[in-house]
Amino acid sequence: MMPSAANVRPQAGGQRFLFGGVEIELLGAAGFSYELPPDHARFLGRDGASPSVPRVTCSVRRDPALLRDDRDDREIVLQEHDLQTTGVRAHLQPLSHNSWAVSARVAPGAHNLGRLLDALSAAIVERSGGLLVHAAGVELDGHAYLFVGPSGAGKTTAAGQVFGARSFCVDRAVVMPSAQGWRVHALPGGTDPIDRAPDSRNVTLPLGGILRVKQASTVDAHPLAPHEAVMTVRESVFSADRDEVSERKRLDTIATLATEVPLMRLDSVLGAPLAQTLRRLERA
Amino acid sequence: MSALPRLQQSKRLAARVIDGKGVVIVIDRQEVHTLNGVGMRVFELAEGRTVEEIAACLVEEFDVSHERAVSDAKTFVEDLIGMGALEASVTP
């Protein structure tokens, strides 16, 4: 059964769910009782995922001293085995190639438990060969399509113009390789809802394509040159782990992604429907 | 006579040739740059060389005069240093 906001809280017996492509089991210390924020509840998936999904067992305890944290809200920093973001400190201990034991301290407040999940997903995804992408996404015909580009490029607007699609994510998604091809895991975040589109009922979908949005006079989609595709994706990727080895691994991952998934420049016109353009992309 | 600066690639970067073009990520600035084929070759040649030595390689590999090679290499090396992809050091 998919957990909901009402029943996701770390407890002695553990609470297990999928979040951002990672299976997370939260174990709360005695007296730890606050809930996950509602905006994270939509993005929880079922447990019992495939063995290739990275797994984390995370013990959590409350640390009021972290309330004084004045770090940047969105920044997640992973150095060696130590993970930091606002209101969250965690130590990651690798147990195998795709499982970790984590000990976390979290400032009081439900939103800080959400930040812990965000940070865990970002860190484990990076260590597992995936990417955390700044994108608006839609579900269309069983695939996820991600719209990327700098702030103001029209990602969310373009996503809202895929009439008949469902909103998959507004601000961030995880892209992970799997035996079945590249898959996308939706994440919470973003304040600008995609109008007109109902929410997707899925949190994980096959990746149909990544589209770099540009405003134009006619709607069209053009394949990006390989180096443009790599540059486009890298500019849209968040990186928590900034050591050289991780950055080179990330670049290799993006280069592989660019050869296996349609990466296009989408010429978009305000208000013009985009679903057929995406469907042509899928057929191609 | 002062020694010419010897160049080296920054350790804090990731670079890869993709379809003949270079993609260079300067980690500390979180900047992504693309280099054309010649630019990527200059970047590769720069490791452990001076501008004069890079220019000598370019003369051998491309149909270009020595003066033009020195001028272009100097300009481009300055760009690469400015973007944080190369570092220059003077060694005796």
Boltz contact constraints between the chains, C-beta under 6 A:
constraints:
  - contact:
      token1: [A, 226]
      token2: [B, 18]
      max_distance: 6.0
  - contact:
      token1: [A, 226]
      token2: [B, 19]
      max_distance: 6.0
  - contact:
      token1: [A, 227]
      token2: [B, 18]
      max_distance: 6.0
  - contact:
      token1: [A, 227]
      token2: [B, 19]
      max_distance: 6.0
  - contact:
      token1: [A, 227]
      token2: [B, 21]
      max_distance: 6.0
  - contact:
      token1: [A, 227]
      token2: [B, 23]
      max_distance: 6.0
  - contact:
      token1: [A, 227]
      token2: [B, 34]
      max_distance: 6.0
  - contact:
      token1: [A, 230]
      token2: [B, 18]
      max_distance: 6.0
  - contact:
      token1: [A, 230]
      token2: [B, 23]
      max_distance: 6.0
  - contact:
      token1: [A, 231]
      token2: [B, 23]
      max_distance: 6.0
  - contact:
      token1: [A, 231]
      token2: [B, 32]
      max_distance: 6.0
  - contact:
      token1: [A, 231]
      token2: [B, 34]
      max_distance: 6.0
  - contact:
      token1: [A, 234]
      token2: [B, 32]
      max_distance: 6.0
  - contact:
      token1: [A, 235]
      token2: [B, 32]
      max_distance: 6.0
  - contact:
      token1: [A, 242]
      token2: [B, 27]
      max_distance: 6.0
  - contact:
      token1: [A, 247]
      token2: [B, 14]
      max_distance: 6.0
  - contact:
      token1: [A, 247]
      token2: [B, 25]
      max_distance: 6.0
  - contact:
      token1: [A, 247]
      token2: [B, 27]
      max_distance: 6.0
  - contact:
      token1: [A, 248]
      token2: [B, 14]
      max_distance: 6.0
  - contact:
      token1: [A, 251]
      token2: [B, 14]
      max_distance: 6.0
  - contact:
      token1: [A, 251]
      token2: [B, 16]
      max_distance: 6.0
